[in-house]
Amino acid sequence: MNHAPHHHPGTDLLLAYAAGTLAEAPGLVVATHLALCPRCRAEVAGMEAIGGALLSESDAATSVSAGLLSDVLARLDGPPLAEAPRRRQVTPGRTPVLPEPLRSYIGGDIEQIRWRRTIPGLHEADVACSGGSVRMMRIRSGMGMPQHTHRGDEFTLVLQGGFTDASGHFLRGDFAATDPAVDHRPIADEDGDCICIAFTDAPLRLTGRFMRWLNPLMRT
Amino acid sequence: MAAARPVLAVSRTKPPDMQADDRAEVDRLNGLMLRVARQRDRQAFVTLFQHFAPRLKSFLLRAGMEAGAAEETIQDVMVTVWQRAETFDPKLAAAGTWIYAIARNRRIDRLRRDRRPTFDPNDPALVPDEADGSLDSMLAEEQTAALHRAIRSLPPEQAELLRMAYFEDKAHSAIAEERRLPLGTVKSRLRLALARLRKAMAGDDPTGENA
C-alpha cells in the first residue's frame, strides 16, 4: 500500500502551496498527495525555508506602532488562540485508505463516502471546498472514462487501485495534472476499482462521439 | 520571448565576513526561540518581537493588508509564537521558517477566510519519510545560512519574482499580468530561482564559483 509515488505536482503548484496562495480546493489535492509523498514534503519544507529566509531579510522591515509590543505582552498569558479544528479519530488497529486532510473533509474513511452514479462505470461524490470543484471518483475496474478535455486545470490523485492514460500509469499517491490542451481517456486497472480525488477549476467537456450529449448532465 | 539573461551578481554578494554573520544570525534567532520554548524567557521573546515584528509588517502589507489589520495579525502571530514555542525544533526548521509558516497561515485566515488543507504528520495513513534524506547531509543551521547567501546572489529578475510569489498573495498568472511577462517566463524564472536555492541548501554554494 505504501507505494512511493512516481508522478508529482509541478514545482509551481508546490510553490503556490508553500507560499499560501493556492486556493483550498486544489490545496486539498496537493496536501493529500503530500501525506503520501515524502519527496514532495521535503520539497515543500525547503520552499518554506526559502519563505523564512525572505521574511528574515534585513531590508524588509516596516516600523510598527509604539504600543504593539506591550499589547502582545499583555496577551501572552491569555487564553490560547483558537486551535485548528480537531481531526476525526480513526478506528484503532486499521490503517485508513484516505489520509488527512482528506479524511476530515469526507467525515471518515472510504466507507463514509456517499457515492452517486454519474455514468455507467463511474460513481462520484462532491467534496465541499472553496476555490473550485473537488470530487471523489470511483471508476469500475477495467472501465475507460469518457474522453474529455477541460477548460481549466484538472488535478487527479489516486487513492486506491490505478489507472492508465496516454501520459502513464498512475497508482496510489500518484498525482496527474492535465491542462486544457490534453484530451485524455483514463482507463482503470483490471485488478479493482480505482478511487481518486479530482480537482477541476472549470467544467469537464466530454469529447467522445457518443458522450457529447451527456455534457449537460455532468455538472449541476 | 525574453529569456532570462545571465546577470553577474558580484555586486550583490556580501563579503566573506558577512557570510559568517549569516550563520551567527541563524544561531542567534534559533537560540532566542529555544529560550522562549524551554525557559519561557520573556526577554528573549521581546528580542524576537523586535526582530520579526517589522519584517512581519512588511510581509503583511505587501500581501495587501491595511496597516491596522497587519498589526492585529502581527499580534496573533507573536502570541502564537509564545504559546506554541514548545513545538519549535531547530532541526526541522529555523526560527525564521517556523515564524514564516505561522504568519502565512494567519495571512490566509485573514485575507481569504478559507482553509489551507494540511497533512497530519501523526496520521497512520501518512507514508513516512525515508530515514536518510539527502538534505540532512548538512546541519540545518548551515543550510539556512547558505540559503541567505544564495538569495543575495540570485539574478535580480529572479529574486524579484520570488519575493512577489511569497509576499503578494497572488497567483503566478496574476504576477505575469502585473509584470507584463508571459506566464511561461514567470514560471521558468521561479523554477530557476528555486533550483538554485535548493542547490545551495544541499551544500552546493552557487556563489562558490566566484570564490
Interface residues (C-beta under 8 A of the other chain):
Chain A: N2 A4 T11 D12 L15 A16 A19 G20 T21 L22 A23 E24 G27 L28 V30 A31 T32 L34 A35 L36 C37 P38 R41 A42 A45 G46 M47 E48 A49 I50 G51 G52 A53 L54 L55 S56 E57 A60 A61 T62 S63 V64 S65 L68 L69 D71 V72 L73 R75 L76 G78 P80 L81 R87 V90 T95 P96 V97 L98 P99 E100 P101 R103 Y105 S130 G131 G173
Chain B: E25 L29 R42 F45 V46 F49 Q50 F52 A53 P54 R55 L56 K57 S58 F59 L61 E71 I74 Q75 D76 M78 V79 T80 W82 Q83 L92 A93 A94 A95 G96 T97 W98 I99 Y100 A101 A103 R104 N105 R107 I108 R112 D114 R115 R116 P117 T118 F119 D120 D123 P124 A125 L126 V127 P128 D129 E130 G133 L135 Q143 T144 L147 H148 I151 L162 R163 A165 Y166 F167 D169 K170 A171 H172 K187 L190 R191 L194 L197 R198 M201
